[in-house]
Amino acid sequence: MSRPSDGQTEGVGRRYRYPVKSLRGDYFRAGAGLAFCTLPLIFAPPFGGVFLVFGGLATMFAVYGLRAWAWQMTVVDVTETVVSVAGPRIISGRLASRVSLAWDEVRAVKLSYYSTRRERTDGWMNLKLKGAGESLIVGSDIDGFAAIAAKAAAVAKANSVPLSEATVSNFAVLGITVSATGTPEPDE
């Protein structure tokens, strides 16, 4: 898959990518887990219990590594009228796909925070946008996440999209002031 240039793009608006440095930990965990699980497979009899357990774990780490690669290859394009996400989709089996959503068709905005520590001091955010039968997710590891989130907040206000208290609170963490415009969006 060819990779278009970063930054400002002709006819697209602004292009954002997931930097390799934010994915290094994922690549390391996938590689270490795959190596750790593959070594016993060399000595295990086929179809034995050890083979099944470590084979399953090795497959899981391989998929985890492919997911990191898919994030690295993903491109988010933002214009005044459209947001689109393009890249490989490992789960669906398609090598490349593009999901585009016109900003004026956005009917749900959800900004979720996932903590990796009990004190909620470390973690990541996901911005989920829905509308016109499409759904897309942008992770906070992407360069320019705050700008994308700010655009989504402005669109939520312009489209009178109801926001949950958690989403409003998460926008506030990013320094973006929004208010719930109605009934919170349903949790999935």
C-alpha positions in Angstrom: 0.0 0.0 0.0 1.5 3.3 -1.0 1.6 6.1 1.7 0.7 9.6 0.7 2.7 12.5 2.1 2.0 13.9 5.6 0.7 17.3 6.4 -1.2 19.6 4.2 -2.6 17.7 1.2 -4.0 19.0 -2.0 -7.8 18.9 -2.1 -8.0 17.0 1.1 -7.4 19.6 3.9 -5.3 18.2 6.7 -3.8 14.7 6.8 -3.0 13.0 10.1 -1.1 9.8 10.8 -0.2 7.6 13.7 3.5 8.1 14.4 5.7 5.0 14.6 7.0 6.2 18.0 3.5 5.8 19.5 3.3 2.3 18.2 6.8 1.1 19.2 5.4 -0.4 22.5 2.8 -2.3 20.6 5.3 -3.7 18.1 7.6 -4.7 21.0 4.9 -6.5 22.9 3.7 -8.3 19.8 7.2 -9.4 18.9 8.2 -10.4 22.4 4.9 -12.3 22.9 5.2 -14.0 19.5 8.9 -15.0 20.2 8.0 -16.3 23.7 5.0 -18.4 22.4 6.7 -19.7 19.2 9.7 -21.2 21.0 7.7 -23.9 22.8 5.9 -24.7 19.6 9.2 -25.9 18.1 9.5 -28.6 20.8 5.8 -29.3 21.4 4.1 -32.3 19.7 1.5 -31.3 17.1 -2.1 -31.2 18.4 -1.0 -31.5 22.0 -2.2 -29.3 24.8 1.0 -27.2 24.9 0.8 -26.8 21.1 -2.8 -25.6 21.3 -2.2 -23.1 24.1 1.0 -21.6 22.8 -0.3 -21.7 19.2 -3.4 -19.8 20.2 -1.3 -17.2 22.1 1.1 -16.9 19.2 -1.8 -16.2 16.9 -3.1 -13.6 19.3 0.3 -11.8 19.4 0.5 -12.0 15.6 -2.9 -10.3 15.2 -1.9 -7.7 17.8 1.2 -6.9 15.7 -0.9 -6.7 12.5 -3.3 -4.3 14.3 -0.3 -2.1 15.2 0.8 -2.1 11.5 -2.7 -1.3 10.4 -2.8 1.8 12.8 0.6 2.9 11.3 -0.8 2.7 7.8 -4.0 4.5 8.7 -4.5 8.0 7.4 -7.1 10.5 8.6 -8.1 13.3 6.3 -10.0 16.3 7.6 -11.6 19.0 5.5 -14.2 21.6 6.2 -16.9 19.3 4.9 -15.6 15.7 5.4 -13.6 13.5 7.7 -12.3 10.2 6.3 -10.2 7.3 7.6 -8.3 5.1 5.2 -6.1 2.1 5.8 -6.0 -1.6 6.1 -8.8 -3.3 8.1 -7.3 -6.5 9.6 -10.5 -7.8 11.1 -12.7 -7.4 8.0 -10.0 -9.0 5.9 -9.8 -6.1 3.4 -6.4 -4.8 2.7 -7.6 -1.3 2.2 -10.8 0.6 3.0 -11.9 4.2 3.3 -14.7 5.4 5.5 -15.9 9.0 4.9 -18.4 11.0 6.8 -19.7 14.4 5.9 -19.5 16.7 9.0 -23.1 17.9 8.5 -24.2 14.2 8.7 -22.6 13.5 12.1 -25.4 12.4 14.5 -23.3 10.9 17.3 -20.0 12.0 18.9 -18.5 10.0 21.7 -15.1 10.7 23.3 -14.0 7.8 25.5 -11.1 7.6 27.9 -9.5 4.2 28.7 -7.2 4.2 31.7 -4.3 1.9 32.1 -3.8 2.7 35.8 -6.2 2.7 38.8 -5.4 6.3 39.5 -6.5 7.2 35.9 -3.2 8.9 35.3 -2.3 7.1 32.1 -4.4 5.9 29.2 -5.7 6.9 25.8 -8.8 8.3 24.2 -11.0 7.2 21.3 -13.2 9.6 19.3 -16.1 7.9 17.7 -18.2 9.6 15.1 -21.4 8.2 13.6 -23.8 9.3 10.9 -25.3 8.4 7.5 -24.8 4.7 8.2 -21.1 5.2 8.7 -19.0 5.0 11.8 -15.3 5.8 12.3 -12.9 5.9 15.3 -9.8 8.0 15.7 -7.3 7.1 18.5 -5.5 9.8 20.6 -2.1 8.5 19.5 -2.6 10.2 16.2 -0.7 13.4 15.5 -3.2 16.2 15.7 -5.8 14.4 17.8 -6.7 17.6 19.7 -7.4 19.4 16.4 -9.6 16.6 15.2 -11.4 16.5 18.6 -11.9 20.3 18.5 -13.5 20.0 15.0 -15.7 17.2 16.2 -16.8 19.3 19.2 -17.7 22.2 16.9 -19.6 19.9 14.6 -21.5 18.4 17.6 -22.6 21.9 18.6 -23.5 22.9 15.0 -25.5 19.7 14.5 -27.1 19.8 18.0 -25.7 16.4 18.7 -26.4 15.3 22.3 -23.3 14.5 24.3 -22.9 12.3 27.4 -21.5 13.8 30.6 -18.4 11.5 30.1 -17.9 12.9 26.6 -18.2 16.5 27.9 -15.8 15.7 30.7 -13.3 14.1 28.3 -13.4 17.2 25.9 -12.7 19.4 29.0 -9.5 17.3 29.6 -8.4 18.3 26.2 -9.2 22.0 26.9 -12.3 21.9 24.7 -15.4 23.4 26.3 -18.7 21.8 25.1 -22.1 21.3 26.7 -24.5 18.4 26.6 -27.1 19.5 24.0 -29.8 17.0 25.0 -30.1 13.4 26.0 -26.8 11.6 26.3 -25.9 9.2 23.5 -26.6 5.5 24.4 -23.7 3.4 25.5 -22.9 0.3 23.5 
